[in-house]
């Protein structure tokens, strides 16, 4: 089954994922090599992206001052119509599917499942290609791996971005640097993800 995997993700200036453990000697607690920058007021950048087979969509950086928060109307106006639908059409028109059907998966965020968004999907002919997202289902979407990859690469940068414009530029650059192999490694892992989920009876897996 051919599927476009899409999602939003938040990036923050000074973000550090998980707990950072440091082993140090007495007297080294203020050595810069053992310190993590702390930002009292984090600025968050929201992005939207999608992957398909070994390809990635245009990355949308959410323009909160101009667009406002993500809701049904802004999701339709800035994601579905100008980005998702044209990309979905181009993949079909260039024959990049064996079955003739390219499905689309999004989660159950309020802006995604609203009547307004569903009506827009119907209007654009996407409804029959929209895969359902059952309530309380495990998130096995391979695009989550893309977000983890992006954040890991950004955290490893030296120097790290410390301002919103710097972070914005870094996100765009790191998205551009994601290779087709990076994407295919994740999308092709879906059968293994499903097998692991079944063996765990819906519990935690290594994915």
Residue frames as a rotation matrix with the C-alpha (Angstrom) as fourth column:
UNK 1
0.576 0.817 0.000 0.00
0.817 -0.576 0.000 0.00
0.000 0.000 -1.000 0.00
UNK 2
-0.432 -0.697 0.572 1.33
0.691 -0.664 -0.286 3.43
0.579 0.272 0.768 -0.99
UNK 3
0.572 0.623 -0.534 0.90
0.816 -0.366 0.448 5.99
0.084 -0.692 -0.717 1.78
UNK 4
-0.111 -0.504 0.857 1.77
0.084 -0.864 -0.497 9.64
0.990 0.016 0.138 2.32
UNK 5
0.164 0.068 -0.984 2.69
0.960 0.220 0.175 9.98
0.229 -0.973 -0.030 5.99
UNK 6
-0.107 -0.164 0.981 2.19
0.169 -0.975 -0.145 13.50
0.980 0.151 0.132 7.33
UNK 7
0.360 0.206 -0.910 2.46
0.921 0.076 0.382 15.22
0.148 -0.976 -0.162 10.67
UNK 8
0.661 -0.215 0.719 3.26
-0.213 -0.972 -0.094 18.43
0.720 -0.091 -0.688 12.51
UNK 9
0.289 -0.622 -0.727 6.21
0.896 0.443 -0.023 18.82
0.337 -0.645 0.686 14.85
UNK 10
0.978 0.043 0.206 7.38
-0.038 -0.928 0.372 21.51
0.207 -0.371 -0.905 17.27
UNK 11
0.098 -0.987 -0.128 10.98
0.818 0.153 -0.554 22.70
0.567 -0.051 0.822 17.61
UNK 12
0.964 0.235 -0.127 12.14
0.262 -0.732 0.629 24.99
0.055 -0.639 -0.767 20.40
UNK 13
0.335 -0.868 0.368 15.18
-0.343 -0.476 -0.810 27.19
0.878 0.145 -0.457 20.79
UNK 14
-0.366 -0.594 0.717 17.44
-0.891 0.001 -0.454 25.53
0.269 -0.805 -0.529 23.35
UNK 15
0.683 0.725 0.088 15.53
-0.723 0.654 0.224 22.27
0.105 -0.216 0.971 23.21
UNK 16
-0.629 -0.776 -0.034 17.20
-0.758 0.623 -0.194 19.17
0.171 -0.096 -0.981 24.61
UNK 17
0.333 0.796 -0.505 15.35
-0.646 0.582 0.493 15.88
0.687 0.162 0.709 24.14
UNK 18
0.589 -0.006 -0.808 15.32
0.347 0.905 0.247 13.52
0.729 -0.426 0.535 27.08
UNK 19
0.955 -0.296 -0.014 17.53
-0.074 -0.285 0.956 13.52
-0.287 -0.912 -0.294 30.16
UNK 20
0.533 -0.845 -0.054 21.17
-0.199 -0.064 -0.978 14.42
0.822 0.532 -0.202 29.67
UNK 21
0.954 -0.275 -0.122 23.54
0.221 0.362 0.906 12.60
-0.205 -0.890 0.406 32.04
UNK 22
0.562 -0.813 0.155 27.07
-0.403 -0.432 -0.807 13.91
0.723 0.391 -0.570 32.52
UNK 23
0.762 -0.456 -0.460 30.00
0.647 0.573 0.503 12.14
0.034 -0.681 0.731 34.18
UNK 24
0.497 -0.580 0.645 32.51
-0.117 -0.782 -0.612 14.64
0.860 0.229 -0.457 35.54
UNK 25
-0.234 -0.688 -0.687 35.25
0.766 0.305 -0.566 15.02
0.599 -0.659 0.456 38.12
UNK 26
0.451 0.333 -0.828 35.04
0.825 -0.510 0.244 17.22
-0.341 -0.794 -0.504 41.24
UNK 27
-0.186 -0.494 -0.849 35.55
0.202 -0.865 0.459 20.86
-0.962 -0.086 0.260 40.32
UNK 28
-0.951 -0.193 0.243 34.34
0.256 -0.050 0.965 20.42
-0.174 0.980 0.097 36.70
UNK 29
-0.204 0.979 0.021 30.70
0.820 0.183 -0.542 21.33
-0.534 -0.093 -0.840 37.33
UNK 30
0.529 0.400 -0.749 31.10
0.029 -0.890 -0.455 24.74
-0.848 0.219 -0.483 35.66
UNK 31
-0.674 -0.735 0.078 33.19
0.028 0.081 0.996 23.56
-0.738 0.673 -0.034 32.75
UNK 32
-0.204 0.643 -0.738 31.39
-0.852 -0.488 -0.190 24.62
-0.482 0.590 0.648 29.54
UNK 33
-0.695 -0.101 -0.711 31.79
-0.550 0.713 0.436 21.12
0.463 0.694 -0.552 28.10
UNK 34
-0.843 0.361 -0.399 29.47
0.504 0.788 -0.354 19.82
0.186 -0.499 -0.846 30.85
UNK 35
-0.606 0.637 -0.476 26.80
-0.019 -0.610 -0.792 22.52
-0.795 -0.471 0.382 30.67
UNK 36
-0.440 0.591 0.676 23.57
0.895 0.226 0.385 22.71
0.075 0.775 -0.628 28.68
UNK 37
-0.956 0.084 0.281 22.21
-0.052 -0.991 0.119 26.10
0.289 0.100 0.952 27.68
UNK 38
-0.421 0.850 -0.317 18.95
0.863 0.268 -0.428 27.04
-0.279 -0.454 -0.846 29.39
UNK 39
-0.849 0.234 0.473 16.39
0.086 -0.822 0.562 29.44
0.520 0.519 0.678 27.93
UNK 40
-0.863 0.499 -0.079 13.78
0.052 -0.067 -0.996 30.76
-0.502 -0.864 0.032 30.40
UNK 41
0.206 0.936 -0.285 11.29
-0.387 -0.189 -0.903 31.53
-0.899 0.296 0.323 27.62
UNK 42
-0.615 -0.453 0.646 11.42
0.312 0.613 0.726 29.08
-0.724 0.648 -0.236 24.77
UNK 43
-0.121 0.525 -0.843 10.29
-0.840 -0.506 -0.195 30.14
-0.529 0.684 0.502 21.33
UNK 44
-0.210 0.136 0.968 8.58
0.177 0.979 -0.099 27.29
-0.962 0.150 -0.230 19.51
UNK 45
-0.487 0.051 -0.872 8.55
-0.840 -0.300 0.452 26.80
-0.238 0.953 0.189 15.76
UNK 46
0.132 0.622 0.772 5.84
-0.143 0.782 -0.606 24.53
-0.981 -0.030 0.192 14.38
UNK 47
-0.627 -0.359 -0.692 6.39
-0.732 -0.034 0.681 22.73
-0.268 0.933 -0.241 11.09
UNK 48
0.541 0.721 0.433 4.43
-0.391 0.671 -0.630 20.41
-0.745 0.171 0.645 8.80
UNK 49
-0.416 -0.661 -0.625 5.94
-0.891 0.160 0.424 17.83
-0.180 0.733 -0.656 6.52
UNK 50
0.706 0.625 0.334 5.17
-0.508 0.775 -0.377 14.57
-0.494 0.096 0.864 4.77
UNK 51
-0.520 -0.853 -0.049 7.07
-0.687 0.383 0.617 11.60
-0.507 0.354 -0.786 3.35
UNK 52
0.727 0.686 -0.032 6.26
-0.553 0.557 -0.619 9.05
-0.407 0.468 0.784 0.66
UNK 53
0.901 -0.431 -0.035 8.37
0.353 0.779 -0.518 6.03
0.250 0.454 0.855 -0.19
UNK 54
0.034 -0.956 -0.292 11.81
0.984 -0.018 0.176 7.69
-0.173 -0.294 0.940 -0.47
UNK 55
-0.370 -0.077 0.926 10.59
0.519 -0.844 0.137 11.25
0.771 0.531 0.352 -1.02
UNK 56
-0.458 0.240 -0.856 9.71
0.772 -0.371 -0.517 14.23
-0.442 -0.897 -0.016 1.15
UNK 57
0.510 0.724 0.465 7.28
0.839 -0.538 -0.083 17.08
0.190 0.432 -0.882 0.67
UNK 58
-0.182 -0.407 0.895 8.00
0.078 -0.914 -0.399 20.77
0.980 -0.003 0.198 0.95
UNK 59
-0.435 -0.006 -0.901 8.48
0.888 0.162 -0.430 21.63
0.149 -0.987 -0.065 4.62
UNK 60
0.233 0.598 0.767 5.98
0.288 -0.796 0.532 24.21
0.929 0.097 -0.358 5.85
UNK 61
-0.778 -0.409 -0.478 7.14
0.595 -0.233 -0.769 26.41
0.203 -0.882 0.425 8.71
UNK 62
0.181 0.978 -0.106 4.03
0.952 -0.147 0.270 27.68
0.249 -0.149 -0.957 10.42
UNK 63
-0.704 -0.362 0.611 3.83
0.305 -0.931 -0.201 31.49
0.641 0.045 0.766 10.31
UNK 64
-0.290 0.620 -0.729 2.00
0.957 0.191 -0.219 32.03
0.004 -0.761 -0.649 13.59
UNK 65
-0.650 0.055 -0.758 2.01
0.212 -0.945 -0.250 35.88
-0.730 -0.324 0.602 13.50
UNK 66
-0.783 0.320 -0.533 0.32
-0.620 -0.469 0.629 35.87
-0.048 0.823 0.565 10.07
UNK 67
-0.519 0.550 -0.654 -1.70
-0.190 0.672 0.716 32.64
0.833 0.496 -0.244 10.16
UNK 68
0.202 0.548 0.811 -2.57
-0.954 -0.077 0.290 32.28
0.221 -0.833 0.508 13.81
UNK 69
-0.356 -0.299 0.885 -2.78
-0.639 0.769 0.002 28.91
-0.682 -0.565 -0.465 15.50
UNK 70
-0.934 0.042 -0.354 -3.39
-0.241 0.657 0.714 25.65
0.263 0.753 -0.604 13.68
UNK 71
-0.336 0.888 0.313 -7.13
-0.321 0.204 -0.925 25.14
-0.886 -0.411 0.216 13.38
UNK 72
0.162 0.467 0.869 -9.45
0.592 0.659 -0.464 23.78
-0.789 0.590 -0.170 10.72
UNK 73
0.951 0.290 -0.103 -9.38
0.114 -0.642 -0.758 26.90
-0.286 0.709 -0.644 8.57
UNK 74
0.423 -0.861 -0.282 -5.64
-0.838 -0.490 0.240 27.52
-0.345 0.135 -0.929 8.72
UNK 75
-0.253 -0.479 0.841 -4.88
-0.133 0.878 0.460 23.82
-0.958 0.004 -0.286 8.22
UNK 76
0.484 0.521 0.703 -6.97
0.646 0.330 -0.688 23.83
-0.590 0.788 -0.177 5.04
UNK 77
0.990 0.029 -0.137 -5.59
-0.054 -0.827 -0.560 27.14
-0.130 0.562 -0.817 3.76
UNK 78
0.426 -0.903 -0.053 -1.90
-0.900 -0.429 0.072 26.53
-0.088 0.017 -0.996 4.45
UNK 79
-0.460 -0.587 0.666 -1.48
-0.514 0.788 0.339 22.75
-0.724 -0.186 -0.664 4.40
UNK 80
0.013 0.531 0.847 -4.19
0.354 0.790 -0.500 20.86
-0.935 0.307 -0.177 2.52
UNK 81
0.870 0.492 0.034 -4.80
0.207 -0.303 -0.930 23.15
-0.447 0.816 -0.365 -0.45
UNK 82
0.735 -0.573 -0.364 -1.33
-0.678 -0.605 -0.418 24.58
0.020 0.554 -0.833 -1.22
UNK 83
-0.241 -0.952 0.190 0.85
-0.963 0.258 0.073 21.64
-0.118 -0.165 -0.979 -0.16
UNK 84
-0.424 0.064 0.904 -0.73
-0.254 0.949 -0.186 18.25
-0.870 -0.308 -0.386 0.45
UNK 85
0.549 0.784 0.289 -3.19
0.057 0.310 -0.949 18.16
-0.834 0.538 0.126 -2.44
UNK 86
0.695 -0.319 -0.645 -0.78
-0.719 -0.341 -0.606 19.39
-0.027 0.884 -0.466 -5.17
UNK 87
-0.409 -0.899 0.159 1.91
-0.894 0.430 0.130 16.95
-0.185 -0.089 -0.979 -4.03
UNK 88
-0.223 0.449 0.865 -0.59
-0.095 0.874 -0.477 14.07
-0.970 -0.188 -0.152 -3.92
UNK 89
0.810 0.562 -0.166 -1.73
-0.173 -0.041 -0.984 14.97
-0.560 0.826 0.064 -7.46
UNK 90
0.347 -0.750 -0.563 1.83
-0.937 -0.245 -0.251 15.19
0.050 0.614 -0.788 -8.78
UNK 91
-0.556 -0.539 0.633 2.71
-0.610 0.782 0.130 11.76
-0.565 -0.314 -0.763 -7.39
UNK 92
0.197 0.715 0.670 -0.32
0.156 0.652 -0.742 10.28
-0.968 0.251 0.017 -9.15
UNK 93
0.868 0.247 -0.431 0.25
-0.321 -0.382 -0.866 12.12
-0.379 0.890 -0.252 -12.43
UNK 94
0.089 -0.918 -0.387 3.88
-0.990 -0.040 -0.132 10.99
0.106 0.395 -0.913 -12.64
UNK 95
0.556 0.278 -0.784 2.89
-0.408 0.912 0.035 7.37
0.725 0.300 0.620 -12.04
UNK 96
-0.506 -0.833 0.222 4.72
-0.577 0.136 -0.805 6.95
0.641 -0.536 -0.550 -8.76
UNK 97
-0.166 0.479 0.862 2.42
-0.808 0.436 -0.397 4.20
-0.566 -0.762 0.315 -7.54
UNK 98
-0.975 -0.211 -0.072 2.02
-0.217 0.827 0.519 0.57
-0.050 0.522 -0.852 -8.54
UNK 99
-0.598 0.798 0.068 -1.62
0.696 0.560 -0.449 0.30
-0.397 -0.221 -0.891 -7.54
UNK 100
-0.424 0.451 0.785 -2.85
0.509 -0.598 0.618 3.67
0.749 0.662 0.024 -8.81
UNK 101
0.725 0.685 0.068 -3.86
0.273 -0.377 0.885 4.64
0.632 -0.624 -0.460 -5.29
UNK 102
-0.559 -0.829 0.017 -1.84
0.339 -0.247 -0.908 6.81
0.757 -0.502 0.419 -2.95
UNK 103
0.475 0.762 -0.439 -3.40
0.694 -0.018 0.720 7.03
0.541 -0.647 -0.538 0.48
UNK 104
-0.226 -0.455 0.861 -2.88
-0.172 -0.852 -0.495 9.76
0.959 -0.260 0.114 3.05
UNK 105
0.234 0.256 -0.938 -2.44
0.814 0.475 0.333 9.41
0.531 -0.842 -0.098 6.78
UNK 106
-0.378 -0.273 0.885 -2.81
-0.316 -0.860 -0.400 12.14
0.870 -0.431 0.239 9.40
UNK 107
-0.877 0.042 -0.479 -3.48
0.431 0.508 -0.746 11.79
0.212 -0.861 -0.463 13.10
UNK 108
0.022 0.996 -0.083 -6.63
0.891 0.018 0.454 12.74
0.454 -0.084 -0.887 15.01
UNK 109
-0.866 -0.296 -0.403 -5.63
0.441 -0.833 -0.334 16.30
-0.237 -0.467 0.852 15.86
UNK 110
-0.064 0.937 -0.344 -8.77
0.425 -0.286 -0.859 18.48
-0.903 -0.201 -0.380 16.10
UNK 111
-0.068 -0.003 -0.998 -7.84
-0.658 -0.751 0.047 20.46
-0.750 0.660 0.050 12.98
UNK 112
-0.903 -0.342 -0.258 -7.51
-0.420 0.588 0.691 17.20
-0.085 0.733 -0.675 11.02
UNK 113
-0.827 0.562 0.015 -10.77
0.562 0.827 0.015 15.54
-0.004 0.021 -1.000 11.99
UNK 114
-0.569 0.636 -0.521 -13.07
-0.107 -0.685 -0.720 18.58
-0.815 -0.354 0.458 12.00
UNK 115
0.317 0.792 0.521 -16.10
0.573 0.278 -0.771 18.74
-0.756 0.543 -0.366 9.73
UNK 116
0.751 -0.071 -0.656 -14.56
-0.414 -0.826 -0.384 21.67
-0.515 0.560 -0.649 7.88
UNK 117
-0.314 -0.941 -0.126 -11.38
-0.783 0.181 0.595 19.75
-0.537 0.286 -0.793 7.11
UNK 118
-0.480 0.208 0.852 -13.33
0.297 0.953 -0.065 16.67
-0.826 0.221 -0.519 6.11
UNK 119
0.654 0.755 -0.037 -15.44
0.278 -0.285 -0.917 18.79
-0.703 0.590 -0.397 3.76
UNK 120
0.396 -0.605 -0.690 -12.30
-0.806 -0.590 0.055 20.19
-0.441 0.534 -0.721 2.15
UNK 121
-0.636 -0.611 0.472 -10.97
-0.366 0.777 0.513 16.67
-0.680 0.154 -0.717 1.71
UNK 122
0.015 0.757 0.653 -14.25
0.524 0.551 -0.650 15.69
-0.852 0.352 -0.388 0.07
UNK 123
0.779 0.300 -0.550 -14.12
-0.189 -0.725 -0.663 18.68
-0.598 0.620 -0.508 -2.27
UNK 124
0.111 -0.863 -0.493 -10.56
-0.948 -0.240 0.207 17.87
-0.297 0.445 -0.845 -3.36
UNK 125
0.628 0.241 -0.740 -11.29
-0.566 0.794 -0.222 14.19
0.534 0.559 0.635 -3.88
UNK 126
-0.440 -0.897 0.043 -9.12
-0.626 0.272 -0.731 13.03
0.644 -0.348 -0.682 -0.99
UNK 127
0.135 0.563 0.815 -11.76
-0.988 0.141 0.067 11.45
-0.077 -0.814 0.575 1.22
UNK 128
0.942 0.301 -0.147 -11.55
-0.321 0.937 -0.138 7.96
0.096 0.177 0.979 -0.29
UNK 129
0.340 -0.903 -0.263 -7.77
0.182 0.338 -0.923 8.06
0.923 0.266 0.279 0.10
UNK 130
-0.089 -0.315 0.945 -7.74
-0.805 -0.536 -0.255 9.13
0.587 -0.783 -0.206 3.73
UNK 131
-0.343 -0.101 -0.934 -6.79
0.257 0.946 -0.197 6.28
0.904 -0.307 -0.299 6.05
UNK 132
0.710 0.661 0.241 -8.68
-0.081 -0.263 0.961 6.15
0.699 -0.702 -0.133 9.37
UNK 133
-0.557 -0.811 0.178 -6.85
-0.256 -0.037 -0.966 6.74
0.790 -0.583 -0.187 12.63
UNK 134
0.254 0.729 -0.636 -8.59
0.430 0.504 0.749 4.62
0.866 -0.464 -0.185 15.30
UNK 135
0.603 0.037 0.797 -8.93
-0.594 -0.646 0.480 6.09
0.532 -0.763 -0.368 18.77
UNK 136
0.583 -0.432 0.688 -6.19
-0.651 0.259 0.714 5.05
-0.486 -0.864 -0.130 21.24
UNK 137
0.958 -0.278 0.071 -4.14
0.262 0.748 -0.610 3.46
0.117 0.603 0.789 18.47
UNK 138
0.298 -0.924 -0.239 -0.32
0.511 -0.057 0.858 3.24
-0.806 -0.378 0.455 18.68
UNK 139
0.785 -0.091 -0.612 1.49
-0.463 -0.743 -0.483 5.80
-0.411 0.663 -0.626 16.54
UNK 140
0.300 -0.664 0.685 3.51
0.471 0.728 0.498 3.69
-0.829 0.173 0.531 14.11
UNK 141
0.989 0.127 0.082 3.91
0.134 -0.488 -0.862 6.40
-0.069 0.863 -0.500 11.46
UNK 142
0.315 -0.943 0.105 7.46
0.949 0.314 -0.028 6.39
-0.006 0.109 0.994 10.07
UNK 143
0.309 -0.214 0.927 7.48
0.281 -0.910 -0.304 10.19
0.909 0.354 -0.221 9.87
UNK 144
0.991 0.004 0.132 8.01
-0.126 -0.275 0.953 10.21
0.040 -0.961 -0.272 13.64
UNK 145
0.484 -0.868 0.106 11.44
0.757 0.477 0.447 8.84
-0.439 -0.136 0.888 12.87
UNK 146
0.106 -0.392 0.914 12.09
0.748 -0.574 -0.333 11.81
0.655 0.719 0.232 10.59
UNK 147
0.730 0.202 0.653 11.31
-0.194 -0.855 0.481 14.25
0.655 -0.478 -0.585 13.40
UNK 148
0.896 -0.444 0.011 13.62
0.148 0.322 0.935 12.34
-0.419 -0.836 0.354 15.75
UNK 149
0.233 -0.831 0.504 16.36
0.971 0.230 -0.069 12.41
-0.059 0.506 0.861 13.13
UNK 150
0.299 -0.055 0.953 15.96
0.381 -0.908 -0.172 16.15
0.875 0.414 -0.251 12.60
UNK 151
0.899 0.102 0.425 16.04
-0.314 -0.527 0.790 16.95
0.304 -0.844 -0.442 16.31
UNK 152
0.739 -0.672 0.038 19.02
0.480 0.566 0.670 14.70
-0.472 -0.477 0.741 16.92
UNK 153
0.096 -0.724 0.683 21.00
0.951 -0.136 -0.277 16.39
0.293 0.677 0.675 14.14
UNK 154
0.452 0.133 0.882 20.07
0.067 -0.991 0.115 19.87
0.889 0.007 -0.457 15.36
UNK 155
0.989 -0.063 0.134 21.06
-0.138 -0.059 0.989 19.05
-0.054 -0.996 -0.067 18.94
UNK 156
0.518 -0.838 0.169 24.44
0.737 0.538 0.409 17.81
-0.433 -0.087 0.897 17.72
UNK 157
0.553 -0.295 0.779 25.23
0.517 -0.612 -0.599 21.06
0.653 0.734 -0.186 15.90
UNK 158
0.319 -0.517 -0.794 28.10
0.743 -0.385 0.548 23.15
-0.589 -0.765 0.261 17.25
UNK 159
-0.959 0.269 0.095 27.35
-0.196 -0.376 -0.906 25.95
-0.207 -0.887 0.413 17.73
UNK 160
-0.483 0.865 0.136 23.67
0.864 0.496 -0.084 25.26
-0.140 0.076 -0.987 18.27
UNK 161
-0.360 0.429 0.829 21.03
0.343 -0.765 0.545 27.77
0.868 0.481 0.128 17.15
UNK 162
-0.698 0.036 -0.716 20.17
0.703 -0.157 -0.693 30.20
-0.138 -0.987 0.084 19.94
UNK 163
-0.665 0.535 -0.521 17.68
-0.421 -0.845 -0.330 32.48
-0.617 0.000 0.787 18.19
UNK 164
0.267 0.882 0.389 14.43
0.003 0.402 -0.915 31.88
-0.964 0.246 0.105 16.31
UNK 165
0.689 -0.033 -0.724 15.83
-0.704 -0.268 -0.658 32.96
-0.172 0.963 -0.208 12.89
UNK 166
-0.414 -0.904 -0.106 18.84
-0.910 0.410 0.059 30.66
-0.010 0.121 -0.993 13.39
UNK 167
-0.532 0.276 0.801 16.63
-0.171 0.891 -0.420 27.73
-0.830 -0.360 -0.427 14.37
UNK 168
0.582 0.796 -0.167 14.33
-0.276 0.000 -0.961 28.34
-0.765 0.605 0.220 11.40
UNK 169
0.376 -0.520 -0.767 17.26
-0.922 -0.130 -0.364 28.30
0.090 0.844 -0.528 8.98
UNK 170
-0.668 -0.668 0.327 18.74
-0.715 0.698 -0.034 25.19
-0.206 -0.256 -0.944 10.60
UNK 171
-0.083 0.729 0.679 15.42
-0.143 0.666 -0.732 23.30
-0.986 -0.158 0.049 10.40
UNK 172
0.787 0.401 -0.469 15.10
-0.470 -0.103 -0.877 24.08
-0.400 0.910 0.107 6.68
UNK 173
0.020 -0.876 -0.482 18.70
-0.977 0.086 -0.196 23.05
0.213 0.474 -0.854 6.02
UNK 174
-0.701 -0.290 0.652 18.41
-0.525 0.828 -0.196 19.81
-0.483 -0.479 -0.733 7.98
UNK 175
0.334 0.876 0.349 15.15
-0.171 0.420 -0.891 18.95
-0.927 0.238 0.291 6.19
UNK 176
0.695 -0.128 -0.708 16.86
-0.719 -0.162 -0.676 19.53
-0.028 0.978 -0.204 2.84
UNK 177
-0.305 -0.947 -0.099 19.73
-0.937 0.317 -0.144 17.27
0.168 0.049 -0.985 3.94
UNK 178
0.018 0.365 0.931 17.49
-0.466 0.827 -0.315 14.29
-0.885 -0.428 0.185 4.71
UNK 179
-0.764 -0.442 -0.469 18.37
-0.614 0.275 0.740 11.75
-0.198 0.854 -0.482 2.04
UNK 180
0.130 0.794 -0.593 16.12
-0.866 0.383 0.323 9.44
0.484 0.472 0.737 0.08
UNK 181
-0.347 -0.334 -0.876 17.86
0.067 0.923 -0.378 6.58
0.935 -0.190 -0.298 1.89
UNK 182
-0.985 0.025 0.173 16.95
-0.175 -0.218 -0.960 8.06
0.014 -0.976 0.219 5.28
UNK 183
-0.267 0.964 -0.019 13.30
-0.944 -0.265 -0.195 8.20
-0.193 -0.034 0.981 4.25
UNK 184
0.174 0.342 -0.923 13.16
-0.648 0.746 0.154 4.78
0.742 0.571 0.351 2.59
UNK 185
-0.767 -0.496 -0.407 14.76
-0.007 0.641 -0.768 3.15
0.642 -0.586 -0.495 5.63
UNK 186
-0.844 0.493 0.210 11.79
-0.352 -0.214 -0.911 4.37
-0.404 -0.843 0.354 7.66
UNK 187
0.005 0.926 -0.378 8.94
-0.982 -0.067 -0.176 3.80
-0.188 0.372 0.909 5.21
UNK 188
-0.008 -0.053 -0.999 10.18
-0.561 0.827 -0.040 0.32
0.828 0.560 -0.036 4.28
UNK 189
-0.923 -0.386 0.008 10.29
-0.205 0.472 -0.858 -0.64
0.327 -0.793 -0.514 7.97
UNK 190
-0.253 0.910 0.330 6.49
-0.954 -0.291 0.070 -0.66
0.159 -0.297 0.942 8.26
UNK 191
0.406 0.422 -0.810 6.07
-0.319 0.897 0.308 -4.46
0.856 0.133 0.499 7.90
UNK 192
-0.431 -0.640 -0.636 8.58
0.440 0.467 -0.767 -4.98
0.788 -0.610 0.080 10.71
UNK 193
-0.852 0.181 0.491 6.80
-0.464 -0.694 -0.551 -2.35
0.241 -0.697 0.675 12.81
UNK 194
0.145 0.987 -0.069 3.47
-0.884 0.161 0.439 -4.14
0.445 -0.003 0.896 12.38
UNK 195
0.244 -0.132 -0.961 5.00
0.101 0.989 -0.110 -7.52
0.964 -0.070 0.255 13.19
UNK 196
-0.774 -0.609 -0.173 6.66
0.266 -0.065 -0.962 -6.15
0.574 -0.791 0.212 16.34
UNK 197
-0.600 0.627 0.497 3.40
-0.771 -0.619 -0.151 -4.51
0.213 -0.474 0.854 17.41
UNK 198
0.409 0.763 -0.500 1.48
-0.592 0.639 0.491 -7.76
0.695 0.095 0.713 17.00
UNK 199
-0.039 -0.513 -0.857 4.08
0.388 0.783 -0.486 -9.71
0.921 -0.351 0.168 18.94
UNK 200
-0.950 -0.312 0.027 3.89
0.120 -0.442 -0.889 -7.12
0.289 -0.841 0.457 21.72
UNK 201
-0.273 0.941 -0.199 0.05
0.952 0.295 0.088 -7.36
0.141 -0.165 -0.976 21.66
UNK 202
0.545 0.513 0.664 -0.20
0.529 -0.824 0.202 -3.63
0.650 0.241 -0.720 21.08
UNK 203
0.787 -0.289 -0.545 2.43
0.454 -0.327 0.829 -2.77
-0.417 -0.900 -0.126 23.69
UNK 204
0.551 -0.660 -0.511 5.81
-0.588 -0.741 0.324 -1.06
-0.592 0.122 -0.796 23.42
UNK 205
0.833 -0.395 0.387 8.17
0.549 0.680 -0.486 -2.01
-0.071 0.618 0.783 20.62
UNK 206
-0.098 -0.964 -0.247 11.70
0.767 -0.231 0.599 -0.95
-0.635 -0.131 0.762 19.70
UNK 207
-0.426 0.008 0.904 10.18
0.779 -0.504 0.372 1.33
0.459 0.863 0.209 17.10
